[in-house]
Structures are given as structure tokens and as C-alpha cells.
Amino acid sequence: MHSLTSYTAKKCNELLDRSGGFWEHESYDRLVRDWNELHRIVQYTLQNPVKAGLCARWQDWKWTYTKPEYNDFD
């Protein structure tokens, strides 16, 4: 995981013409292992603004975007 975050941080900084730290320190990084795990993680993330009382449905959250194949989480 360190290799991936190091590489992506470097590339993102290059694209954004900046330097320094890019990612927040994470205490729990891991690769997504299969479709079921991805489904669970995406659903969890989509529901965050709903659970926080910021909208009634995840689709109503202004900043939500998912690939069409992920939109079966209703």
C-alpha cells in the first residue's frame, strides 16, 4: 500500500504543480479485494451525507458521483 500511495502522491503533486504531503495519514489502508467489498465500501461512502442528516437520499447530495454500475445501492 505504501508503494501505491507514494507513487500516486508524487504523480498528483506533479499534475497539480505542487510539492509536499498529499495524503492524510491513514491508520487503515488496504486494497479492495473483490466486488462485494467494493459494493460495501461504495454504499457506506454514499450513505455518509444521509447519516449526517445533510440529505434524505444519497442521490440528493450535490457532490456525489458514481459510475453508473455502482448506482444499484438503493
C-alpha positions in Angstrom: 0.0 0.0 0.0 2.9 2.4 0.8 4.2 2.0 -2.8 0.8 2.9 -4.2 0.3 5.9 -2.0 3.8 7.1 -2.6 3.5 6.8 -6.4 0.1 8.4 -6.6 1.1 11.3 -4.3 4.1 12.1 -6.5 2.1 12.0 -9.7 -0.8 14.1 -8.2 1.7 16.7 -7.0 3.3 16.8 -10.5 -0.1 17.3 -12.1 -1.1 20.0 -9.6 2.3 21.7 -9.8 2.8 21.4 -6.0 5.0 19.6 -3.6 4.9 18.2 -0.1 2.5 15.8 1.6 -0.6 14.8 -0.4 -2.5 12.1 1.5 -3.8 12.4 5.1 -2.1 10.0 7.4 -4.3 6.8 7.4 -4.3 4.2 10.0 -6.3 1.8 7.9 -5.2 1.4 4.2 -5.9 -1.7 2.2 -6.7 -2.8 -1.3 -10.3 -3.7 -2.2 -10.3 -7.5 -2.7 -13.5 -8.2 -4.6 -16.8 -6.9 -6.0 -18.7 -7.5 -2.7 -16.2 -5.5 -0.7 -16.2 -2.7 -3.3 -20.0 -2.6 -3.1 -20.0 -2.4 0.7 -17.4 0.4 0.7 -19.2 2.5 -2.0 -22.5 2.0 -0.3 -21.0 3.1 3.1 -19.5 6.2 1.5 -22.7 7.2 -0.4 -24.7 6.9 2.9 -22.3 9.2 4.8 -24.2 12.5 4.0 -27.5 10.8 4.6 -26.4 9.6 8.1 -25.1 13.0 8.8 -28.6 14.5 8.1 -27.3 16.5 5.1 -29.8 15.0 2.6 -32.6 12.5 2.6 -31.1 10.2 -0.1 -27.6 9.8 -1.3 -28.7 10.8 -4.8 -29.7 14.2 -3.4 -26.1 15.0 -2.2 -24.8 17.7 -4.5 -21.2 16.3 -4.6 -22.0 12.7 -5.2 -20.9 11.0 -8.4 -20.7 7.3 -9.0 -20.1 5.2 -12.1 -23.5 4.0 -13.4 -22.7 0.4 -12.5 -22.4 1.5 -8.8 -25.9 3.1 -8.7 -27.8 -0.1 -7.7 -27.3 0.7 -4.0 -30.9 1.9 -3.2 
